[in-house]
Each structure stands twice: as C-alpha cells, then as structure tokens.
Amino acid sequence: MQNIQATLRFLPQSAQKVRAVIDLVRGKSANEALDILRFVNKRAANPVEKLVASAVANAEENFGVSRDDLYVVKITADEAPTRKWRRFGARGRFKPILRRSSHVTVILRERGA
C-alpha cells in the first residue's frame, strides 16, 4: 500500500478557512470527496477539488490504481508566508493588513490492498 500525494502551495487564502473545507472530506473515498467538494459553497472548495482530482490522476497514471479503490488518508492545510501590507490611517497611524496564504497536502491510499 503506497501513498499517493499531491500538494498545492501558496493558495491565497488563510489556512483556517481552508481547514473548514478539508475537514468535510477527510477519510472519505476519492469519488465521494470530489462530489462533496463540487457542491460546497466556499471559495476554498474549488482549489481543493482540483488538488484531490490531481492526486487521483497521479494514482491512475503513475501507479495504475483504480479511482474507485482510493480514499483520503490525510489532508492538511498549513500556513504559508503572510504578505504584510500597510495602509495609513488618520492622525498618522499605521493600519497593517495581513494577506495570509496556505499550503494544502492530500495523501490518498488504496483501500484493502
């Protein structure tokens, strides 16, 4: 049983918001995860759906594993570098803006091999 992995780096959305989406598919079969992500009404759902589809394609193309036998073993969203912007406020004050980003990793495994 080998792990099939795909990684999405520098997604321009905070890891906290992405975790709300990836928690829905952890432990599900790959086909079920893709169906769930297709209908989730969150901005992070589309990139995560593409990532899972990429991992499934990696499994089929590189390892010859059927997509029906795959399930999501592990999916994580970690913090990536934060871009710090500045906006100047009234009375010479400084209003920092933090543009957060995240790295998402998905690991698939063949069921019952």
Residue frames as a rotation matrix with the C-alpha (Angstrom) as fourth column:
MET 1
0.581 0.814 0.000 0.00
0.814 -0.581 0.000 0.00
0.000 0.000 -1.000 0.00
GLN 2
-0.574 -0.807 0.138 1.66
0.814 -0.581 -0.007 3.14
0.086 0.108 0.990 -1.20
ASN 3
0.092 0.545 -0.834 0.72
0.518 -0.741 -0.427 6.71
-0.851 -0.392 -0.350 -0.50
ILE 4
-0.159 -0.049 0.986 -0.25
0.928 -0.348 0.132 8.89
0.336 0.936 0.101 -3.45
GLN 5
-0.060 -0.007 -0.998 0.37
0.707 -0.706 -0.037 12.54
-0.705 -0.708 0.047 -2.72
ALA 6
0.029 0.025 0.999 -0.43
0.785 -0.619 -0.007 15.91
0.618 0.785 -0.037 -4.29
THR 7
-0.268 -0.245 -0.932 0.47
0.829 -0.552 -0.093 19.35
-0.492 -0.797 0.351 -2.94
LEU 8
0.467 0.398 0.789 -0.99
0.672 -0.740 -0.024 22.79
0.575 0.541 -0.613 -3.50
ARG 9
-0.279 -0.678 -0.680 1.36
0.939 -0.339 -0.047 25.57
-0.198 -0.652 0.732 -2.44
PHE 10
-0.932 -0.187 -0.312 0.75
0.196 -0.981 0.003 29.27
-0.306 -0.058 0.950 -1.83
LEU 11
-0.202 0.944 0.261 -3.05
0.865 0.046 0.500 29.16
0.460 0.327 -0.825 -2.01
PRO 12
-0.820 -0.212 0.531 -4.03
0.050 -0.952 -0.302 32.82
0.570 -0.221 0.791 -1.40
GLN 13
0.352 0.903 0.248 -6.43
-0.361 -0.113 0.926 32.04
0.863 -0.416 0.286 1.43
SER 14
-0.156 -0.457 0.876 -5.89
-0.974 -0.074 -0.212 31.54
0.161 -0.886 -0.434 5.13
ALA 15
-0.819 -0.247 -0.518 -5.30
-0.201 0.969 -0.145 28.03
0.538 -0.014 -0.843 6.41
GLN 16
-0.818 0.555 0.152 -8.14
-0.119 0.096 -0.988 28.45
-0.563 -0.826 -0.012 8.90
LYS 17
0.041 0.868 -0.496 -10.68
-0.828 -0.248 -0.503 28.96
-0.559 0.431 0.708 6.09
VAL 18
-0.206 -0.183 -0.961 -9.27
-0.808 0.586 0.062 26.07
0.552 0.789 -0.268 4.05
ARG 19
-0.978 -0.206 0.043 -9.48
-0.188 0.768 -0.612 23.71
0.093 -0.606 -0.790 7.05
ALA 20
-0.320 0.936 0.149 -13.25
-0.561 -0.060 -0.826 24.25
-0.763 -0.348 0.544 7.19
VAL 21
0.397 0.437 -0.807 -13.45
-0.917 0.211 -0.338 22.70
0.023 0.874 0.485 3.70
ILE 22
-0.319 -0.614 -0.722 -10.91
-0.623 0.710 -0.328 19.91
0.714 0.345 -0.609 4.02
ASP 23
-0.784 0.087 0.615 -12.48
-0.526 0.434 -0.732 18.61
-0.330 -0.897 -0.295 7.24
LEU 24
0.245 0.965 -0.094 -15.51
-0.845 0.165 -0.508 17.60
-0.475 0.204 0.856 5.14
VAL 25
0.660 0.025 -0.751 -13.55
-0.629 0.564 -0.535 15.10
0.410 0.825 0.388 3.01
ARG 26
-0.401 -0.871 0.284 -11.03
-0.895 0.307 -0.323 13.58
0.195 -0.384 -0.903 5.42
GLY 27
-0.664 0.047 0.746 -11.46
-0.341 0.869 -0.358 9.78
-0.666 -0.492 -0.561 5.49
LYS 28
0.458 0.885 -0.077 -13.92
-0.426 0.142 -0.893 9.68
-0.780 0.442 0.443 2.56
SER 29
0.167 -0.347 0.923 -13.42
0.761 0.640 0.104 7.78
-0.627 0.685 0.371 -0.68
ALA 30
-0.772 -0.601 -0.206 -11.89
0.336 -0.662 0.670 9.80
-0.539 0.448 0.713 -3.51
ASN 31
-0.649 0.594 0.476 -15.06
0.526 -0.102 0.845 9.82
0.550 0.798 -0.246 -5.64
GLU 32
0.361 0.811 -0.461 -17.20
0.900 -0.173 0.401 10.87
0.245 -0.559 -0.792 -2.68
ALA 33
-0.106 -0.498 -0.861 -14.71
0.651 -0.689 0.318 13.61
-0.751 -0.527 0.397 -1.76
LEU 34
-0.947 -0.249 0.204 -14.85
0.310 -0.532 0.788 15.04
-0.088 0.809 0.581 -5.29
ASP 35
-0.222 0.947 0.234 -18.67
0.673 -0.024 0.739 15.01
0.705 0.322 -0.632 -5.22
ILE 36
0.379 0.333 -0.863 -18.77
0.899 -0.355 0.257 16.78
-0.221 -0.873 -0.434 -1.85
LEU 37
-0.422 -0.666 -0.615 -16.27
0.494 -0.738 0.460 19.45
-0.760 -0.110 0.640 -2.92
ARG 38
-0.761 0.166 0.627 -18.16
0.583 -0.250 0.773 20.13
0.285 0.954 0.094 -6.15
PHE 39
0.103 0.951 0.290 -21.17
0.534 -0.299 0.790 21.39
0.839 0.074 -0.539 -4.18
VAL 40
0.056 -0.144 -0.988 -19.58
0.959 -0.268 0.093 23.11
-0.278 -0.952 0.124 -1.18
ASN 41
0.678 0.314 0.664 -20.29
0.537 -0.828 -0.158 26.83
0.501 0.464 -0.731 -1.28
LYS 42
0.682 -0.580 -0.446 -16.86
0.166 -0.471 0.866 28.06
-0.713 -0.665 -0.225 -0.11
ARG 43
0.746 -0.423 -0.515 -14.10
-0.665 -0.524 -0.533 29.74
-0.045 0.739 -0.672 -2.09
ALA 44
-0.244 -0.921 0.304 -11.51
-0.882 0.341 0.327 27.16
-0.405 -0.189 -0.895 -1.00
ALA 45
0.349 0.462 0.815 -13.59
-0.198 0.887 -0.417 24.25
-0.916 -0.016 0.401 -2.33
ASN 46
0.965 0.072 -0.252 -12.58
-0.257 0.076 -0.963 24.71
-0.050 0.995 0.092 -5.99
PRO 47
0.151 -0.973 -0.177 -8.77
-0.884 -0.052 -0.465 24.61
0.443 0.227 -0.868 -5.49
VAL 48
-0.360 -0.251 0.898 -9.09
-0.737 0.668 -0.108 21.70
-0.573 -0.701 -0.425 -3.03
GLU 49
0.659 0.642 0.391 -11.28
-0.205 0.654 -0.728 19.82
-0.723 0.399 0.563 -5.54
LYS 50
0.774 -0.447 -0.449 -8.62
-0.522 -0.048 -0.852 20.33
0.359 0.893 -0.271 -8.22
LEU 51
-0.206 -0.899 0.386 -5.97
-0.973 0.145 -0.182 19.10
0.107 -0.413 -0.904 -5.80
VAL 52
-0.048 0.267 0.962 -7.86
-0.449 0.855 -0.260 15.88
-0.892 -0.444 0.078 -4.98
ALA 53
0.919 0.393 -0.019 -8.54
-0.167 0.346 -0.923 15.33
-0.356 0.852 0.384 -8.70
SER 54
0.409 -0.857 -0.312 -4.81
-0.801 -0.174 -0.574 15.77
0.438 0.484 -0.758 -9.36
ALA 55
-0.381 -0.528 0.759 -3.94
-0.844 0.533 -0.052 13.19
-0.377 -0.661 -0.649 -6.69
VAL 56
0.422 0.611 0.669 -6.45
-0.185 0.781 -0.597 10.74
-0.888 0.128 0.442 -8.24
ALA 57
0.929 -0.116 -0.351 -4.91
-0.355 -0.010 -0.935 11.34
0.105 0.993 -0.050 -11.67
ASN 58
-0.047 -0.990 0.130 -1.43
-0.982 0.023 -0.185 10.73
0.180 -0.137 -0.974 -10.20
ALA 59
-0.196 0.027 0.980 -2.64
-0.555 0.821 -0.133 7.41
-0.808 -0.570 -0.146 -8.79
GLU 60
0.750 0.575 0.328 -4.22
-0.047 0.540 -0.840 6.28
-0.660 0.615 0.432 -12.05
GLU 61
0.866 -0.394 -0.308 -1.39
-0.416 -0.226 -0.881 7.40
0.278 0.891 -0.359 -14.34
ASN 62
0.014 -0.991 0.133 1.71
-0.893 -0.072 -0.444 6.63
0.449 -0.113 -0.886 -12.28
PHE 63
-0.668 -0.286 0.687 0.64
-0.669 0.636 -0.385 3.67
-0.326 -0.717 -0.616 -10.15
GLY 64
-0.711 0.418 -0.565 -2.21
-0.274 0.575 0.771 2.09
0.647 0.703 -0.294 -12.15
VAL 65
-0.883 0.430 -0.189 -4.66
0.349 0.331 -0.877 2.26
-0.314 -0.840 -0.442 -9.24
SER 66
-0.324 0.855 0.404 -8.40
0.705 -0.067 0.706 2.47
0.631 0.514 -0.581 -9.91
ARG 67
-0.702 0.081 0.707 -10.09
-0.309 -0.930 -0.200 5.64
0.641 -0.359 0.678 -8.63
ASP 68
0.391 0.918 -0.066 -12.84
-0.382 0.227 0.896 3.52
0.837 -0.325 0.440 -7.03
ASP 69
0.465 -0.281 -0.840 -10.31
0.662 0.740 0.119 1.95
0.588 -0.611 0.530 -4.62
LEU 70
-0.550 -0.786 0.282 -8.82
0.444 -0.561 -0.698 5.24
0.707 -0.259 0.658 -3.37
TYR 71
0.655 0.708 -0.264 -9.64
0.654 -0.357 0.667 7.09
0.378 -0.610 -0.697 -0.17
VAL 72
0.316 -0.492 0.811 -8.32
-0.271 -0.866 -0.420 10.24
0.909 -0.087 -0.407 1.54
VAL 73
0.172 -0.360 -0.917 -5.96
0.808 0.584 -0.078 9.12
0.563 -0.728 0.391 4.31
LYS 74
-0.077 -0.329 -0.941 -4.64
0.796 -0.589 0.141 12.53
-0.600 -0.738 0.307 5.28
ILE 75
0.143 0.082 0.986 -5.35
0.735 -0.676 -0.050 16.08
0.663 0.732 -0.156 4.15
THR 76
0.064 -0.246 -0.967 -3.78
0.886 -0.432 0.169 19.09
-0.460 -0.867 0.190 5.82
ALA 77
0.603 0.047 0.797 -3.72
0.456 -0.840 -0.295 22.86
0.655 0.541 -0.527 5.41
ASP 78
0.111 -0.680 -0.725 -0.62
0.952 -0.136 0.273 24.54
-0.284 -0.720 0.633 6.81
GLU 79
0.783 0.152 -0.603 0.23
0.120 -0.988 -0.094 28.21
-0.610 0.001 -0.792 6.97
ALA 80
0.277 -0.680 0.679 2.32
0.928 0.006 -0.373 29.65
0.249 0.733 0.633 4.16
PRO 81
-0.749 -0.624 -0.223 4.12
0.661 -0.726 -0.188 33.01
-0.044 -0.288 0.957 4.21
THR 82
0.385 0.857 -0.343 2.00
0.831 -0.484 -0.276 36.01
-0.402 -0.179 -0.898 5.13
ARG 83
-0.342 -0.421 0.840 2.30
0.737 -0.674 -0.037 39.12
0.582 0.607 0.541 2.96
LYS 84
-0.075 0.258 -0.963 2.26
0.837 -0.509 -0.201 42.23
-0.542 -0.821 -0.178 5.11
TRP 85
-0.152 0.132 0.980 0.69
0.719 -0.665 0.201 45.28
0.678 0.735 0.006 3.51
ARG 86
-0.663 -0.047 -0.748 0.34
0.640 -0.554 -0.533 48.72
-0.389 -0.831 0.397 5.03
ARG 87
0.086 0.701 0.708 -2.46
0.709 -0.542 0.450 51.19
0.699 0.464 -0.544 4.94
PHE 88
-0.891 -0.453 -0.028 -2.13
0.359 -0.665 -0.655 54.59
0.278 -0.593 0.755 6.53
GLY 89
0.046 0.954 -0.296 -4.92
0.963 0.036 0.266 55.76
0.265 -0.298 -0.917 8.80
ALA 90
0.683 0.313 0.660 -5.97
0.178 -0.948 0.265 59.03
0.708 -0.064 -0.703 10.30
ARG 91
0.893 -0.330 0.306 -3.61
-0.444 -0.533 0.721 61.04
-0.074 -0.779 -0.622 12.55
GLY 92
0.098 -0.949 -0.301 -0.54
-0.936 0.015 -0.351 59.42
0.337 0.316 -0.887 11.00
ARG 93
0.151 0.004 0.989 -1.43
-0.646 0.758 0.095 55.99
-0.749 -0.653 0.117 12.26
PHE 94
-0.634 -0.485 -0.602 -0.47
-0.765 0.506 0.398 52.77
0.112 0.713 -0.692 10.58
LYS 95
0.366 0.822 0.437 -3.03
-0.780 0.527 -0.338 50.06
-0.508 -0.217 0.834 9.73
PRO 96
-0.717 -0.696 -0.025 -1.32
-0.600 0.599 0.529 46.74
-0.354 0.395 -0.848 8.90
ILE 97
0.538 0.803 -0.256 -3.08
-0.831 0.455 -0.320 44.28
-0.141 0.385 0.912 6.57
LEU 98
-0.467 -0.663 0.585 -2.05
-0.540 0.738 0.405 40.61
-0.700 -0.127 -0.703 6.72
ARG 99
0.361 0.510 -0.781 -2.63
-0.922 0.318 -0.219 38.68
0.137 0.799 0.585 3.49
ARG 100
-0.085 -0.365 0.927 -2.46
-0.624 0.745 0.236 35.07
-0.777 -0.558 -0.291 4.61
SER 101
0.167 0.113 -0.979 -1.83
-0.886 0.453 -0.099 32.07
0.433 0.884 0.176 2.38
SER 102
0.369 0.071 0.927 -1.67
-0.663 0.718 0.210 28.30
-0.651 -0.692 0.312 2.87
HIS 103
-0.616 -0.511 -0.599 -0.12
-0.755 0.600 0.264 25.06
0.224 0.615 -0.756 1.68
VAL 104
0.423 0.799 0.427 -2.54
-0.830 0.531 -0.172 22.12
-0.364 -0.282 0.888 1.23
THR 105
-0.703 -0.639 -0.313 -1.38
-0.703 0.693 0.163 18.49
0.112 0.335 -0.936 1.05
VAL 106
0.496 0.847 0.190 -3.54
-0.851 0.518 -0.087 15.46
-0.172 -0.119 0.978 0.28
ILE 107
-0.735 -0.678 0.023 -2.48
-0.669 0.730 0.139 11.82
-0.111 0.087 -0.990 0.66
LEU 108
0.425 0.860 -0.282 -4.54
-0.897 0.442 -0.006 9.03
0.119 0.256 0.959 -0.90
ARG 109
-0.677 -0.586 0.445 -4.23
-0.623 0.778 0.078 5.31
-0.392 -0.225 -0.892 -0.30
GLU 110
-0.443 0.491 -0.750 -5.65
-0.506 0.554 0.661 2.22
0.740 0.672 0.002 -1.95
ARG 111
0.081 0.588 0.805 -8.38
-0.993 0.115 0.016 0.58
-0.083 -0.801 0.593 0.12
GLY 112
0.619 0.294 0.728 -7.91
-0.467 0.883 0.040 -3.04
-0.631 -0.365 0.684 1.19
ALA 113
0.545 -0.463 -0.699 -4.86
-0.714 0.182 -0.676 -3.81
0.440 0.868 -0.231 -0.96
